[in-house]
Amino acid sequence: MRHRVFEKPDTQDAFTDLLFNALLSFALLFVMAFLSIQEPAAAGQVETNAEVLITVQWPDGHPDDIDTLVEDPRGNLLWYRNRDTGIMHLDRDDRGNFADQISLSGANYETLINQETATIRILAPGEYVVNVFHFQSNRLTPVPVTVKVEKLNPSVTLVSYDTLLLTGMGDEKTAIRFEVDAKGKILDTSKLPKPLLSTAVRVK
């Protein structure tokens, strides 16, 4: 008697091919996902378009209006009337308790944080001056204003951190002056006063 060789149906071959292709696709996607995983950034490393970050804060909920003033080596002044000088940018003009409340979908929200930030995007060589100005006073007591200056690249380093007392409308104080060389390195720093605005209060 002749024995017939068992032959697999065509449908089973098609299923095997489909299963193999699916497993191959899954393996390919896994390899691509694994290759896309990057090592975490080293501590203290910040990727940003800014070179220097200036943060000015005063007590949360305080009604007074404090302004940030920054002069670059070309004599350009960054302040609420000139928020972009090309190499510097004022992110927000915080006006104390003015416009701190917003209404969304019938609910009222309030932000009590008083903070302004300014960034220096290109460290052109020369001297930079950072001042704070007491634009509007609603209380008789002095306002403690904290000014922090950080150099961001290649890693975050603290250039200056100080708290100044502004005594009333029109008071202006120099937080820091610093020199930058041709390679973008911060050299000398000082707190020698240099007024950037007249003591006359300007109307916003």
BELDA-V875566 format. One record per residue. N is the residue number from 0. RES is the residue in one letter. NEAR is the number of other C-alpha atoms within 8 Angstrom. Layout:
n:N res:RES near:NEAR
n:N res:RES near:NEAR
This chain:
n:0 res:M near:2
n:1 res:R near:3
n:2 res:H near:4
n:3 res:R near:4
n:4 res:V near:4
n:5 res:F near:4
n:6 res:E near:4
n:7 res:K near:6
n:8 res:P near:6
n:9 res:D near:6
n:10 res:T near:6
n:11 res:Q near:8
n:12 res:D near:9
n:13 res:A near:8
n:14 res:F near:8
n:15 res:T near:8
n:16 res:D near:8
n:17 res:L near:8
n:18 res:L near:8
n:19 res:F near:8
n:20 res:N near:8
n:21 res:A near:8
n:22 res:L near:8
n:23 res:L near:8
n:24 res:S near:8
n:25 res:F near:8
n:26 res:A near:8
n:27 res:L near:8
n:28 res:L near:8
n:29 res:F near:8
n:30 res:V near:8
n:31 res:M near:8
n:32 res:A near:8
n:33 res:F near:7
n:34 res:L near:7
n:35 res:S near:6
n:36 res:I near:6
n:37 res:Q near:5
n:38 res:E near:4
n:39 res:P near:4
n:40 res:A near:5
n:41 res:A near:5
n:42 res:A near:4
n:43 res:G near:6
n:44 res:Q near:10
n:45 res:V near:9
n:46 res:E near:5
n:47 res:T near:6
n:48 res:N near:5
n:49 res:A near:10
n:50 res:E near:13
n:51 res:V near:12
n:52 res:L near:13
n:53 res:I near:11
n:54 res:T near:12
n:55 res:V near:12
n:56 res:Q near:10
n:57 res:W near:11
n:58 res:P near:10
n:59 res:D near:7
n:60 res:G near:9
n:61 res:H near:10
n:62 res:P near:9
n:63 res:D near:13
n:64 res:D near:12
n:65 res:I near:12
n:66 res:D near:13
n:67 res:T near:14
n:68 res:L near:12
n:69 res:V near:11
n:70 res:E near:13
n:71 res:D near:11
n:72 res:P near:10
n:73 res:R near:5
n:74 res:G near:6
n:75 res:N near:8
n:76 res:L near:11
n:77 res:L near:16
n:78 res:W near:11
n:79 res:Y near:9
n:80 res:R near:5
n:81 res:N near:8
n:82 res:R near:11
n:83 res:D near:9
n:84 res:T near:10
n:85 res:G near:5
n:86 res:I near:9
n:87 res:M near:13
n:88 res:H near:13
n:89 res:L near:14
n:90 res:D near:9
n:91 res:R near:7
n:92 res:D near:8
n:93 res:D near:10
n:94 res:R near:10
n:95 res:G near:12
n:96 res:N near:11
n:97 res:F near:7
n:98 res:A near:6
n:99 res:D near:9
n:100 res:Q near:9
n:101 res:I near:8
n:102 res:S near:8
n:103 res:L near:7
n:104 res:S near:4
n:105 res:G near:5
n:106 res:A near:6
n:107 res:N near:8
n:108 res:Y near:8
n:109 res:E near:7
n:110 res:T near:6
n:111 res:L near:9
n:112 res:I near:7
n:113 res:N near:13
n:114 res:Q near:9
n:115 res:E near:14
n:116 res:T near:11
n:117 res:A near:13
n:118 res:T near:13
n:119 res:I near:12
n:120 res:R near:11
n:121 res:I near:8
n:122 res:L near:10
n:123 res:A near:9
n:124 res:P near:11
n:125 res:G near:9
n:126 res:E near:10
n:127 res:Y near:12
n:128 res:V near:13
n:129 res:V near:12
n:130 res:N near:14
n:131 res:V near:12
n:132 res:F near:13
n:133 res:H near:16
n:134 res:F near:13
n:135 res:Q near:10
n:136 res:S near:11
n:137 res:N near:6
n:138 res:R near:6
n:139 res:L near:6
n:140 res:T near:6
n:141 res:P near:9
n:142 res:V near:10
n:143 res:P near:10
n:144 res:V near:12
n:145 res:T near:12
n:146 res:V near:14
n:147 res:K near:12
n:148 res:V near:12
n:149 res:E near:12
n:150 res:K near:12
n:151 res:L near:13
n:152 res:N near:9
n:153 res:P near:6
n:154 res:S near:9
n:155 res:V near:11
n:156 res:T near:7
n:157 res:L near:9
n:158 res:V near:8
n:159 res:S near:9
n:160 res:Y near:9
n:161 res:D near:8
n:162 res:T near:8
n:163 res:L near:10
n:164 res:L near:8
n:165 res:L near:13
n:166 res:T near:9
n:167 res:G near:12
n:168 res:M near:9
n:169 res:G near:11
n:170 res:D near:11
n:171 res:E near:12
n:172 res:K near:12
n:173 res:T near:14
n:174 res:A near:12
n:175 res:I near:12
n:176 res:R near:13
n:177 res:F near:12
n:178 res:E near:12
n:179 res:V near:16
n:180 res:D near:11
n:181 res:A near:7
n:182 res:K near:6
n:183 res:G near:9
n:184 res:K near:7
n:185 res:I near:8
n:186 res:L near:8
n:187 res:D near:7
n:188 res:T near:8
n:189 res:S near:7
n:190 res:K near:8
n:191 res:L near:7
n:192 res:P near:6
n:193 res:K near:7
n:194 res:P near:9
n:195 res:L near:8
n:196 res:L near:5
n:197 res:S near:6
n:198 res:T near:7
n:199 res:A near:5
n:200 res:V near:8
n:201 res:R near:5
n:202 res:V near:3
n:203 res:K near:2
